[in-house]
Amino acid sequence: MANSYYDCTGALVLGQITPVIKALFGAFNLEAGEPGSGEVSIAKISESDSLTWDDVLDNFDTLIAQLAIPAPDQPYQTVPEYLAVLAKHFGAADDQFIADLIGQDDFDDDPSLGTLFGLADRFDDGHGMKAMKLEGCWHSDRPSLFAFGGDGAYHSRNFRHRISSSDARELGAAMDKALASDDLDAVAGRIMKEVDGILNSVTDVRIRHELTAKLASLMSPTPVIVVALEGGTIVESYGTHPARMIFLDGDTEGGDSSQVVDVFGEAKYLTDGMIDVRPHSVADVLDELAVQAPEEEEGEPEAVRP
């Protein structure tokens, strides 16, 4: 049987190495970059570098003493206990990431680098970490098929995304099969899956919603205004003079034309047929726009989008 290994290297983008950074990333060959670069390199090599949750707790014991956090009557024993006391110290007691980690992780597996980044982001003792950049690869002691893939990841407060060579291979096969059978619905659906994956990497839900609407507006072949609703109230709008109104609100069953008039002041251009409500999904919006797109007349040159 072939043995497979995964190694990765990367960089922490931060201001300085602090006790929190040493506690979370010290096992991964921390090495400061060029002075002023703002980056510290890390390396996780399968046969030499590892970090278990037990290791993290040992590091947290040292960290808690360095932070002068008062010792409890009974020693901390579990990961949730350590996370809770540190979260309280750093003002992150109500943080959703911490709550989800405590509620969903059984802590039997080793913590991922993404999890460690999330903790460092909440436990900022002056390190000022802004991002983590990673590249990794699989390798094997035998030339097994697809045993030498790789991936890349980027973690920050604003954007968290990972791409692997296996994803590229799977995408190519799916697109080729759909194109060969002239299944344009499947092609479009696969493209939308990729777009949704990128959008879901944006951590701020509000910005993600705005980007959804902007994408729909940019790809629309006719003037369309996309309106984001929150509880039936228009909160954001995009587009030019309306040929059709698309409301992004899965909980709203109908558009209120008076609200539209209040926002755009174009009552004379609105009819009931222009107003439509769609779930808040890029795929749904673009499907709606595609249905409304006029067919090109034979012999007419294709318009070039500036």
ZANU-907039 format. One record per residue (C-alpha): residue in one letter; z, y, x. Coordinates in steps of 0.5 Angstrom, whole numbers, always signed. Example, Ala and Ser with C-alpha at 12.3 -4.5 7.8 and 13.67 -1.06 7.14 Angstrom:
! ZANU-907039
rec code->a zz->+16 yy->-9 xx->+25;
rec code->s zz->+14 yy->-2 xx->+27;
END
This chain:
! ZANU-907039
rec code->m zz->+0 yy->+0 xx->+0;
rec code->a zz->-2 yy->+7 xx->+2;
rec code->n zz->+4 yy->+12 xx->+4;
rec code->s zz->+2 yy->+19 xx->+1;
rec code->y zz->+6 yy->+25 xx->+3;
rec code->y zz->+6 yy->+33 xx->+1;
rec code->d zz->+7 yy->+38 xx->+6;
rec code->c zz->+6 yy->+46 xx->+5;
rec code->t zz->+7 yy->+52 xx->+8;
rec code->g zz->+8 yy->+59 xx->+5;
rec code->a zz->+11 yy->+66 xx->+6;
rec code->l zz->+17 yy->+70 xx->+2;
rec code->v zz->+15 yy->+77 xx->+1;
rec code->l zz->+22 yy->+81 xx->+2;
rec code->g zz->+26 yy->+86 xx->+5;
rec code->q zz->+30 yy->+82 xx->+9;
rec code->i zz->+33 yy->+75 xx->+10;
rec code->t zz->+40 yy->+75 xx->+7;
rec code->p zz->+46 yy->+70 xx->+5;
rec code->v zz->+42 yy->+68 xx->-1;
rec code->i zz->+35 yy->+67 xx->+2;
rec code->k zz->+39 yy->+63 xx->+7;
rec code->a zz->+42 yy->+59 xx->+2;
rec code->l zz->+36 yy->+57 xx->-2;
rec code->f zz->+31 yy->+57 xx->+3;
rec code->g zz->+34 yy->+56 xx->+10;
rec code->a zz->+32 yy->+48 xx->+10;
rec code->f zz->+25 yy->+50 xx->+10;
rec code->n zz->+24 yy->+53 xx->+17;
rec code->l zz->+25 yy->+60 xx->+15;
rec code->e zz->+22 yy->+65 xx->+21;
rec code->a zz->+21 yy->+72 xx->+21;
rec code->g zz->+14 yy->+75 xx->+21;
rec code->e zz->+11 yy->+80 xx->+25;
rec code->p zz->+16 yy->+86 xx->+25;
rec code->g zz->+14 yy->+91 xx->+19;
rec code->s zz->+10 yy->+85 xx->+15;
rec code->g zz->+15 yy->+84 xx->+10;
rec code->e zz->+14 yy->+77 xx->+10;
rec code->v zz->+18 yy->+71 xx->+12;
rec code->s zz->+14 yy->+64 xx->+13;
rec code->i zz->+17 yy->+58 xx->+10;
rec code->a zz->+15 yy->+50 xx->+11;
rec code->k zz->+16 yy->+44 xx->+7;
rec code->i zz->+14 yy->+38 xx->+11;
rec code->s zz->+15 yy->+31 xx->+8;
rec code->e zz->+18 yy->+27 xx->+13;
rec code->s zz->+23 yy->+33 xx->+16;
rec code->d zz->+25 yy->+38 xx->+11;
rec code->s zz->+28 yy->+37 xx->+4;
rec code->l zz->+33 yy->+40 xx->+0;
rec code->t zz->+37 yy->+37 xx->-6;
rec code->w zz->+42 yy->+40 xx->-11;
rec code->d zz->+48 yy->+37 xx->-7;
rec code->d zz->+45 yy->+41 xx->-1;
rec code->v zz->+44 yy->+47 xx->-5;
rec code->l zz->+52 yy->+47 xx->-8;
rec code->d zz->+54 yy->+46 xx->-1;
rec code->n zz->+50 yy->+52 xx->+1;
rec code->f zz->+53 yy->+56 xx->-5;
rec code->d zz->+60 yy->+54 xx->-3;
rec code->t zz->+59 yy->+58 xx->+3;
rec code->l zz->+55 yy->+64 xx->-1;
rec code->i zz->+61 yy->+65 xx->-5;
rec code->a zz->+65 yy->+66 xx->+0;
rec code->q zz->+61 yy->+71 xx->+4;
rec code->l zz->+60 yy->+75 xx->-3;
rec code->a zz->+68 yy->+75 xx->-3;
rec code->i zz->+68 yy->+72 xx->-10;
rec code->p zz->+75 yy->+70 xx->-12;
rec code->a zz->+76 yy->+62 xx->-12;
rec code->p zz->+77 yy->+59 xx->-18;
rec code->d zz->+84 yy->+55 xx->-20;
rec code->q zz->+79 yy->+48 xx->-20;
rec code->p zz->+74 yy->+48 xx->-15;
rec code->y zz->+67 yy->+48 xx->-18;
rec code->q zz->+63 yy->+41 xx->-18;
rec code->t zz->+57 yy->+42 xx->-22;
rec code->v zz->+50 yy->+46 xx->-22;
rec code->p zz->+51 yy->+49 xx->-28;
rec code->e zz->+58 yy->+52 xx->-26;
rec code->y zz->+56 yy->+54 xx->-19;
rec code->l zz->+50 yy->+58 xx->-23;
rec code->a zz->+54 yy->+61 xx->-28;
rec code->v zz->+59 yy->+64 xx->-23;
rec code->l zz->+53 yy->+67 xx->-19;
rec code->a zz->+49 yy->+69 xx->-25;
rec code->k zz->+56 yy->+73 xx->-27;
rec code->h zz->+57 yy->+76 xx->-20;
rec code->f zz->+49 yy->+79 xx->-20;
rec code->g zz->+49 yy->+81 xx->-27;
rec code->a zz->+45 yy->+75 xx->-30;
rec code->a zz->+50 yy->+72 xx->-34;
rec code->d zz->+45 yy->+72 xx->-40;
rec code->d zz->+38 yy->+71 xx->-37;
rec code->q zz->+34 yy->+66 xx->-40;
rec code->f zz->+31 yy->+63 xx->-34;
rec code->i zz->+38 yy->+61 xx->-32;
rec code->a zz->+40 yy->+59 xx->-39;
rec code->d zz->+34 yy->+55 xx->-39;
rec code->l zz->+35 yy->+52 xx->-32;
rec code->i zz->+42 yy->+50 xx->-34;
rec code->g zz->+40 yy->+47 xx->-41;
rec code->q zz->+34 yy->+43 xx->-39;
rec code->d zz->+35 yy->+41 xx->-32;
rec code->d zz->+39 yy->+34 xx->-31;
rec code->f zz->+39 yy->+36 xx->-23;
rec code->d zz->+37 yy->+29 xx->-21;
rec code->d zz->+31 yy->+31 xx->-18;
rec code->d zz->+30 yy->+36 xx->-12;
rec code->p zz->+29 yy->+43 xx->-14;
rec code->s zz->+22 yy->+46 xx->-13;
rec code->l zz->+21 yy->+52 xx->-9;
rec code->g zz->+19 yy->+55 xx->-16;
rec code->t zz->+26 yy->+54 xx->-18;
rec code->l zz->+29 yy->+57 xx->-12;
rec code->f zz->+24 yy->+63 xx->-12;
rec code->g zz->+27 yy->+64 xx->-20;
rec code->l zz->+34 yy->+64 xx->-17;
rec code->a zz->+33 yy->+68 xx->-11;
rec code->d zz->+30 yy->+73 xx->-16;
rec code->r zz->+36 yy->+73 xx->-20;
rec code->f zz->+41 yy->+73 xx->-15;
rec code->d zz->+39 yy->+79 xx->-11;
rec code->d zz->+44 yy->+81 xx->-5;
rec code->g zz->+39 yy->+86 xx->-2;
rec code->h zz->+33 yy->+81 xx->+0;
rec code->g zz->+29 yy->+85 xx->-5;
rec code->m zz->+24 yy->+79 xx->-5;
rec code->k zz->+18 yy->+81 xx->-9;
rec code->a zz->+13 yy->+74 xx->-9;
rec code->m zz->+12 yy->+68 xx->-6;
rec code->k zz->+6 yy->+65 xx->-3;
rec code->l zz->+5 yy->+58 xx->-2;
rec code->e zz->-1 yy->+53 xx->+0;
rec code->g zz->+0 yy->+45 xx->+0;
rec code->c zz->-4 yy->+39 xx->+1;
rec code->w zz->-3 yy->+31 xx->+0;
rec code->h zz->-5 yy->+27 xx->+6;
rec code->s zz->-4 yy->+19 xx->+7;
rec code->d zz->-4 yy->+14 xx->+12;
rec code->r zz->-10 yy->+11 xx->+9;
rec code->p zz->-17 yy->+14 xx->+7;
rec code->s zz->-15 yy->+13 xx->-1;
rec code->l zz->-20 yy->+16 xx->-6;
rec code->f zz->-17 yy->+23 xx->-8;
rec code->a zz->-11 yy->+22 xx->-3;
rec code->f zz->-12 yy->+29 xx->+1;
rec code->g zz->-12 yy->+34 xx->-5;
rec code->g zz->-9 yy->+41 xx->-4;
rec code->d zz->-6 yy->+47 xx->-8;
rec code->g zz->-4 yy->+54 xx->-8;
rec code->a zz->+1 yy->+58 xx->-12;
rec code->y zz->+3 yy->+65 xx->-13;
rec code->h zz->+10 yy->+67 xx->-16;
rec code->s zz->+13 yy->+74 xx->-17;
rec code->r zz->+16 yy->+77 xx->-23;
rec code->n zz->+9 yy->+79 xx->-26;
rec code->f zz->+5 yy->+73 xx->-25;
rec code->r zz->+6 yy->+66 xx->-23;
rec code->h zz->+0 yy->+61 xx->-22;
rec code->r zz->-2 yy->+55 xx->-19;
rec code->i zz->-9 yy->+52 xx->-18;
rec code->s zz->-10 yy->+45 xx->-15;
rec code->s zz->-16 yy->+42 xx->-12;
rec code->s zz->-15 yy->+36 xx->-18;
rec code->d zz->-16 yy->+42 xx->-23;
rec code->a zz->-23 yy->+44 xx->-20;
rec code->r zz->-25 yy->+37 xx->-20;
rec code->e zz->-23 yy->+36 xx->-27;
rec code->l zz->-26 yy->+42 xx->-29;
rec code->g zz->-33 yy->+41 xx->-26;
rec code->a zz->-33 yy->+34 xx->-29;
rec code->a zz->-31 yy->+37 xx->-36;
rec code->m zz->-36 yy->+42 xx->-36;
rec code->d zz->-42 yy->+38 xx->-33;
rec code->k zz->-41 yy->+33 xx->-39;
rec code->a zz->-41 yy->+38 xx->-44;
rec code->l zz->-47 yy->+42 xx->-41;
rec code->a zz->-51 yy->+36 xx->-41;
rec code->s zz->-50 yy->+34 xx->-48;
rec code->d zz->-51 yy->+41 xx->-50;
rec code->d zz->-44 yy->+41 xx->-53;
rec code->l zz->-43 yy->+49 xx->-53;
rec code->d zz->-37 yy->+49 xx->-57;
rec code->a zz->-34 yy->+44 xx->-52;
rec code->v zz->-36 yy->+49 xx->-46;
rec code->a zz->-33 yy->+55 xx->-49;
rec code->g zz->-27 yy->+51 xx->-51;
rec code->r zz->-26 yy->+49 xx->-44;
rec code->i zz->-27 yy->+56 xx->-41;
rec code->m zz->-22 yy->+59 xx->-46;
rec code->k zz->-17 yy->+54 xx->-43;
rec code->e zz->-18 yy->+57 xx->-37;
rec code->v zz->-17 yy->+64 xx->-39;
rec code->d zz->-11 yy->+62 xx->-43;
rec code->g zz->-8 yy->+59 xx->-37;
rec code->i zz->-9 yy->+65 xx->-33;
rec code->l zz->-6 yy->+69 xx->-39;
rec code->n zz->+0 yy->+65 xx->-39;
rec code->s zz->+1 yy->+66 xx->-32;
rec code->v zz->+3 yy->+73 xx->-34;
rec code->t zz->+10 yy->+73 xx->-35;
rec code->d zz->+11 yy->+79 xx->-39;
rec code->v zz->+9 yy->+77 xx->-47;
rec code->r zz->+7 yy->+84 xx->-49;
rec code->i zz->+2 yy->+85 xx->-43;
rec code->r zz->+0 yy->+78 xx->-44;
rec code->h zz->-2 yy->+81 xx->-52;
rec code->e zz->-5 yy->+87 xx->-49;
rec code->l zz->-10 yy->+83 xx->-44;
rec code->t zz->-12 yy->+78 xx->-50;
rec code->a zz->-14 yy->+84 xx->-54;
rec code->k zz->-18 yy->+88 xx->-48;
rec code->l zz->-21 yy->+81 xx->-46;
rec code->a zz->-24 yy->+81 xx->-54;
rec code->s zz->-26 yy->+88 xx->-54;
rec code->l zz->-30 yy->+87 xx->-47;
rec code->m zz->-33 yy->+81 xx->-49;
rec code->s zz->-35 yy->+83 xx->-56;
rec code->p zz->-43 yy->+84 xx->-57;
rec code->t zz->-41 yy->+89 xx->-63;
rec code->p zz->-36 yy->+95 xx->-63;
rec code->v zz->-30 yy->+91 xx->-65;
rec code->i zz->-23 yy->+94 xx->-66;
rec code->v zz->-17 yy->+89 xx->-64;
rec code->v zz->-11 yy->+91 xx->-67;
rec code->a zz->-4 yy->+88 xx->-65;
rec code->l zz->+1 yy->+87 xx->-70;
rec code->e zz->+8 yy->+86 xx->-70;
rec code->g zz->+12 yy->+85 xx->-77;
rec code->g zz->+6 yy->+88 xx->-80;
rec code->t zz->+6 yy->+94 xx->-76;
rec code->i zz->+1 yy->+96 xx->-72;
rec code->v zz->+3 yy->+97 xx->-65;
rec code->e zz->-3 yy->+97 xx->-60;
rec code->s zz->-10 yy->+98 xx->-61;
rec code->y zz->-17 yy->+97 xx->-57;
rec code->g zz->-24 yy->+98 xx->-58;
rec code->t zz->-29 yy->+103 xx->-60;
rec code->h zz->-32 yy->+105 xx->-67;
rec code->p zz->-30 yy->+99 xx->-72;
rec code->a zz->-36 yy->+95 xx->-74;
rec code->r zz->-30 yy->+90 xx->-75;
rec code->m zz->-23 yy->+90 xx->-75;
rec code->i zz->-19 yy->+84 xx->-72;
rec code->f zz->-12 yy->+83 xx->-73;
rec code->l zz->-7 yy->+79 xx->-68;
rec code->d zz->-1 yy->+77 xx->-72;
rec code->g zz->+0 yy->+70 xx->-74;
rec code->d zz->+5 yy->+72 xx->-79;
rec code->t zz->+1 yy->+77 xx->-83;
rec code->e zz->-4 yy->+74 xx->-88;
rec code->g zz->-7 yy->+81 xx->-89;
rec code->g zz->-9 yy->+87 xx->-86;
rec code->d zz->-7 yy->+94 xx->-89;
rec code->s zz->-13 yy->+99 xx->-89;
rec code->s zz->-8 yy->+105 xx->-90;
rec code->q zz->-5 yy->+103 xx->-84;
rec code->v zz->-11 yy->+103 xx->-80;
rec code->v zz->-13 yy->+110 xx->-83;
rec code->d zz->-7 yy->+113 xx->-80;
rec code->v zz->-9 yy->+110 xx->-73;
rec code->f zz->-16 yy->+111 xx->-73;
rec code->g zz->-17 yy->+117 xx->-78;
rec code->e zz->-24 yy->+113 xx->-80;
rec code->a zz->-23 yy->+111 xx->-87;
rec code->k zz->-30 yy->+113 xx->-89;
rec code->y zz->-32 yy->+107 xx->-85;
rec code->l zz->-27 yy->+102 xx->-87;
rec code->t zz->-29 yy->+96 xx->-92;
rec code->d zz->-25 yy->+90 xx->-94;
rec code->g zz->-30 yy->+86 xx->-91;
rec code->m zz->-29 yy->+89 xx->-84;
rec code->i zz->-21 yy->+87 xx->-84;
rec code->d zz->-20 yy->+80 xx->-82;
rec code->v zz->-13 yy->+77 xx->-79;
rec code->r zz->-13 yy->+72 xx->-74;
rec code->p zz->-8 yy->+68 xx->-70;
rec code->h zz->-6 yy->+71 xx->-64;
rec code->s zz->-10 yy->+67 xx->-59;
rec code->v zz->-16 yy->+69 xx->-55;
rec code->a zz->-20 yy->+63 xx->-57;
rec code->d zz->-19 yy->+65 xx->-64;
rec code->v zz->-21 yy->+72 xx->-63;
rec code->l zz->-27 yy->+70 xx->-59;
rec code->d zz->-29 yy->+65 xx->-64;
rec code->e zz->-29 yy->+70 xx->-69;
rec code->l zz->-33 yy->+75 xx->-65;
rec code->a zz->-38 yy->+70 xx->-63;
rec code->v zz->-40 yy->+68 xx->-71;
rec code->q zz->-41 yy->+76 xx->-72;
rec code->a zz->-46 yy->+77 xx->-66;
rec code->p zz->-53 yy->+78 xx->-68;
rec code->e zz->-58 yy->+73 xx->-65;
rec code->e zz->-63 yy->+76 xx->-60;
rec code->e zz->-70 yy->+77 xx->-63;
rec code->e zz->-76 yy->+73 xx->-59;
rec code->g zz->-79 yy->+77 xx->-54;
rec code->e zz->-74 yy->+83 xx->-53;
rec code->p zz->-71 yy->+83 xx->-46;
rec code->e zz->-63 yy->+81 xx->-46;
rec code->a zz->-59 yy->+87 xx->-45;
rec code->v zz->-55 yy->+88 xx->-39;
rec code->r zz->-48 yy->+90 xx->-39;
rec code->p zz->-46 yy->+96 xx->-35;
END
